[in-house]
């Protein structure tokens, strides 16, 4: 090994150690935090299905039972309206029968903090064409790094936030998930456009009766905690018609809706990929860089250890009597 190579080896080892420490810190403190920020761009569609629902056709006031229904929830981002701190998403929710008859429809535009997921007031938000609705709590989903604790979630059907409690940890399609549930209502959600026939609501002595729709919702979501992505949703919804005396007169909608099996698998796969990337940037790459830097540091210590001179080594190798004879 030449003297030039020996002299070059030490700065190369120092450069390698510095490089590995820099790369590890870069992934942990720069790449990882940007991975967990909620995106400006968003296209996500979820379908909740029920094989047997009860609903009132408000055009004919005929009550239908055992009807398959599907609630399609589509979310799209508006990147031009957001910035580094705030994102704006628009949600369309359409509840329809298998034959395409619409049972209910809701639409909203919501701005939220990209790190916490909490709704903020800005950017022309509205719920069902009403800009006066104040949206609070989590807007659409939990943030990355979800915790096993209670949150508040905004419900666009009820137009208010609901306390969502952590229940337990479960596994969904091989992915660890936190289970959260909230129940809210009955809440008045709409006045019907005009009086309904008294016979429709069990009041045959009244020709026409004014009624309002009241809704209660119990929603359970399974969230992969590292990504904050929802992998499964289950919803129990019950709508009733009440007269001004607050008496419940008729069930207008009743169904148990859940994410289809195919979508649960797709969402679980997406969350698993996101989880691996988060763990890679936050832990695995920094840890690997740290271990390699430690190895190079050990090699550097060996390389910089003082060497004995050749004369001293030779003197130790020559026996003492030979040195006496030589004198």
Beta strands, then each sheet from edge to edge (+ up, - down):
strand 1: 43-57
strand 2: 62-77
strand 3: 86-97
strand 4: 102-113
strand 5: 119-120
strand 6: 126-127
strand 7: 151-155
strand 8: 160-172
strand 9: 175-191
strand 10: 196-197
strand 11: 208-209
strand 12: 211-224
strand 13: 229-243
strand 14: 248-259
sheet 1: 5+ 4- 3+ 2- 1+ 14- 13+ 12- 9+ 8- 7+
sheet 2: 5+ 4- 6+
sheet 3: 10+ 11-
end
